[in-house]
Amino acid sequence: MNRIILPHGALKQLKKLTNVSEPTARAALRGQSQTTKAFKIRKLAIELGGVEMSTEKENCK
């Protein structure tokens, strides 16, 4: 799953809106959690200006 990068200060706002701890929010943004709550956190993060980044490495030749 892709990682979501948030603008400065958005993590604090995201934690407050979703009522989760920082480790929970970070795990959801890194795609390490597949729970319903994690998907809601990721969706809200995008709405708050987050950008989804690919975590797959490209082959360099």
MDTraj code that builds the backbone (N, CA, C; nanometers):
import mdtraj as md
import numpy as np

residues = "MET ASN ARG ILE ILE LEU PRO HIS GLY ALA LEU LYS GLN LEU LYS LYS LEU THR ASN VAL SER GLU PRO THR ALA ARG ALA ALA LEU ARG GLY GLN SER GLN THR THR LYS ALA PHE LYS ILE ARG LYS LEU ALA ILE GLU LEU GLY GLY VAL GLU MET SER THR GLU LYS GLU ASN CYS LYS".split()
xyz = np.array([
    [0.0849, -0.1175, 0.0000],
    [0.0000, 0.0000, 0.0000],
    [0.0897, 0.1242, 0.0000],
    [0.0458, 0.2275, -0.0660],
    [0.1215, 0.3519, -0.0748],
    [0.1186, 0.4299, 0.0560],
    [0.2205, 0.5115, 0.0748],
    [0.2329, 0.5961, 0.1935],
    [0.1679, 0.7315, 0.1659],
    [0.1118, 0.7945, 0.2678],
    [0.0534, 0.9276, 0.2529],
    [0.1399, 1.0267, 0.3299],
    [0.1840, 1.1296, 0.2610],
    [0.2649, 1.2359, 0.3202],
    [0.1734, 1.3551, 0.3461],
    [0.1781, 1.4069, 0.4681],
    [0.0921, 1.5187, 0.5067],
    [0.1693, 1.6497, 0.5119],
    [0.1006, 1.7612, 0.4871],
    [0.1630, 1.8926, 0.5052],
    [0.1940, 1.9158, 0.6537],
    [0.2820, 2.0090, 0.6799],
    [0.3210, 2.0421, 0.8168],
    [0.1991, 2.0783, 0.9008],
    [0.1876, 2.0163, 1.0174],
    [0.0777, 2.0458, 1.1090],
    [-0.0479, 1.9639, 1.0867],
    [-0.0571, 1.8943, 0.9747],
    [-0.1797, 1.8204, 0.9438],
    [-0.1943, 1.6936, 1.0277],
    [-0.0821, 1.6352, 1.0709],
    [-0.0901, 1.5134, 1.1521],
    [-0.1623, 1.5427, 1.2838],
    [-0.1304, 1.6539, 1.3452],
    [-0.1954, 1.6919, 1.4712],
    [-0.3459, 1.7087, 1.4501],
    [-0.3832, 1.7736, 1.3417],
    [-0.5246, 1.7935, 1.3101],
    [-0.5918, 1.6592, 1.2813],
    [-0.5237, 1.5729, 1.2083],
    [-0.5770, 1.4410, 1.1749],
    [-0.6008, 1.3590, 1.3019],
    [-0.5060, 1.3604, 1.3937],
    [-0.5206, 1.2873, 1.5201],
    [-0.6407, 1.3376, 1.5989],
    [-0.6569, 1.4685, 1.6020],
    [-0.7677, 1.5282, 1.6775],
    [-0.9029, 1.4910, 1.6155],
    [-0.9127, 1.4970, 1.4833],
    [-1.0387, 1.4674, 1.4146],
    [-1.0778, 1.3200, 1.4222],
    [-0.9780, 1.2319, 1.4247],
    [-1.0065, 1.0880, 1.4256],
    [-0.9976, 1.0264, 1.5643],
    [-0.9509, 1.1067, 1.6621],
    [-0.9394, 1.0602, 1.8005],
    [-0.8527, 0.9342, 1.8121],
    [-0.7347, 0.9381, 1.7497],
    [-0.6402, 0.8267, 1.7577],
    [-0.5053, 0.8781, 1.8069],
    [-0.4214, 0.7850, 1.8507],
    [-0.2875, 0.8212, 1.8963],
    [-0.1957, 0.8442, 1.7761],
    [-0.0810, 0.9063, 1.8014],
    [0.0135, 0.9317, 1.6925],
    [0.0647, 0.8016, 1.6293],
    [0.1023, 0.6997, 1.7082],
    [0.1468, 0.5744, 1.6448],
    [0.0392, 0.5114, 1.5552],
    [-0.0867, 0.5202, 1.5977],
    [-0.1963, 0.4652, 1.5170],
    [-0.2101, 0.5414, 1.3858],
    [-0.2049, 0.6737, 1.3940],
    [-0.2167, 0.7562, 1.2735],
    [-0.1002, 0.7306, 1.1788],
    [0.0208, 0.7239, 1.2327],
    [0.1385, 0.7010, 1.1484],
    [0.1338, 0.5645, 1.0804],
    [0.0905, 0.4620, 1.1538],
    [0.0797, 0.3279, 1.0962],
    [-0.0211, 0.3275, 0.9809],
    [-0.1322, 0.3967, 0.9995],
    [-0.2333, 0.4047, 0.8934],
    [-0.1772, 0.4779, 0.7716],
    [-0.1039, 0.5874, 0.7940],
    [-0.0486, 0.6653, 0.6827],
    [0.0611, 0.5896, 0.6087],
    [0.1299, 0.4992, 0.6785],
    [0.2333, 0.4181, 0.6135],
    [0.1742, 0.2944, 0.5459],
    [0.0451, 0.2697, 0.5674],
    [-0.0185, 0.1537, 0.5066],
    [0.0092, 0.0250, 0.5817],
    [0.0496, 0.0350, 0.7063],
    [0.0814, -0.0829, 0.7860],
    [-0.0413, -0.1410, 0.8549],
    [-0.1513, -0.0719, 0.8494],
    [-0.2748, -0.1172, 0.9111],
    [-0.3843, -0.1208, 0.8048],
    [-0.4635, -0.2263, 0.8063],
    [-0.5683, -0.2436, 0.7060],
    [-0.7085, -0.2416, 0.7677],
    [-0.7218, -0.1804, 0.8838],
    [-0.8513, -0.1764, 0.9519],
    [-0.9429, -0.0712, 0.8887],
    [-1.0695, -0.0779, 0.9254],
    [-1.1659, 0.0218, 0.8788],
    [-1.1243, 0.1605, 0.9245],
    [-1.0792, 0.1701, 1.0492],
    [-1.0351, 0.2985, 1.1043],
    [-0.9154, 0.3518, 1.0238],
    [-0.8227, 0.2638, 0.9863],
    [-0.7051, 0.3051, 0.9095],
    [-0.7464, 0.3614, 0.7735],
    [-0.8440, 0.3006, 0.7089],
    [-0.8908, 0.3508, 0.5791],
    [-0.9585, 0.4874, 0.5947],
    [-1.0304, 0.5068, 0.7045],
    [-1.0918, 0.6372, 0.7300],
    [-0.9842, 0.7435, 0.7549],
    [-0.8792, 0.7058, 0.8283],
    [-0.7679, 0.7976, 0.8542],
    [-0.7016, 0.8367, 0.7228],
    [-0.6763, 0.7394, 0.6360],
    [-0.6120, 0.7660, 0.5073],
    [-0.6988, 0.8568, 0.4195],
    [-0.8295, 0.8314, 0.4183],
    [-0.9201, 0.9141, 0.3374],
    [-0.9202, 1.0586, 0.3867],
    [-0.9288, 1.0765, 0.5175],
    [-0.9278, 1.2104, 0.5748],
    [-0.7931, 1.2790, 0.5499],
    [-0.6854, 1.2034, 0.5558],
    [-0.5526, 1.2602, 0.5307],
    [-0.5436, 1.3188, 0.3898],
    [-0.6011, 1.2502, 0.2922],
    [-0.6035, 1.3006, 0.1544],
    [-0.6853, 1.4294, 0.1486],
    [-0.7988, 1.4306, 0.2187],
    [-0.8841, 1.5498, 0.2208],
    [-0.8149, 1.6689, 0.2874],
    [-0.7231, 1.6415, 0.3794],
    [-0.6496, 1.7475, 0.4485],
    [-0.5261, 1.7937, 0.3703],
    [-0.5101, 1.7436, 0.2492],
    [-0.3981, 1.7873, 0.1653],
    [-0.2848, 1.6882, 0.1548],
    [-0.3046, 1.5677, 0.2077],
    [-0.2016, 1.4650, 0.1990],
    [-0.1818, 1.4183, 0.0553],
    [-0.0615, 1.3702, 0.0285],
    [-0.0266, 1.3221, -0.1051],
    [0.0156, 1.1765, -0.0943],
    [-0.0425, 1.0925, -0.1781],
    [-0.0096, 0.9509, -0.1779],
    [0.1173, 0.9279, -0.2586],
    [0.2146, 0.8623, -0.1952],
    [0.3435, 0.8362, -0.2581],
    [0.3617, 0.6856, -0.2743],
    [0.4142, 0.6441, -0.3871],
    [0.4392, 0.5028, -0.4115],
    [0.5545, 0.4551, -0.3246],
    [0.5409, 0.3365, -0.2681],
    [0.6475, 0.2793, -0.1869],
    [0.7267, 0.1748, -0.2635],
    [0.6841, 0.1449, -0.3856],
    [0.7550, 0.0459, -0.4657],
    [0.8792, 0.1072, -0.5282],
    [0.9869, 0.0295, -0.5257],
    [1.1119, 0.0757, -0.5857],
    [1.1137, 0.0374, -0.7321],
    [1.1576, 0.1305, -0.8136],
    [1.1673, 0.1030, -0.9560],
    [1.2998, 0.0341, -0.9847],
    [1.3006, -0.0525, -1.0850],
    [1.4241, -0.1181, -1.1242],
    [1.5136, -0.0203, -1.1966],
    [1.6348, -0.0071, -1.1508],
    [1.7329, 0.0812, -1.2141],
    [1.8272, -0.0037, -1.2958],
    [1.8374, 0.0273, -1.4228],
    [1.9270, -0.0508, -1.5100],
    [2.0281, 0.0406, -1.5724],
])
top = md.Topology()
chain = top.add_chain()
for i, resn in enumerate(residues, 1):
    res = top.add_residue(resn, chain, resSeq=i)
    for name in ("N", "CA", "C"):
        top.add_atom(name, md.element.get_by_symbol(name[0]), res)
traj = md.Trajectory(xyz[None], top)
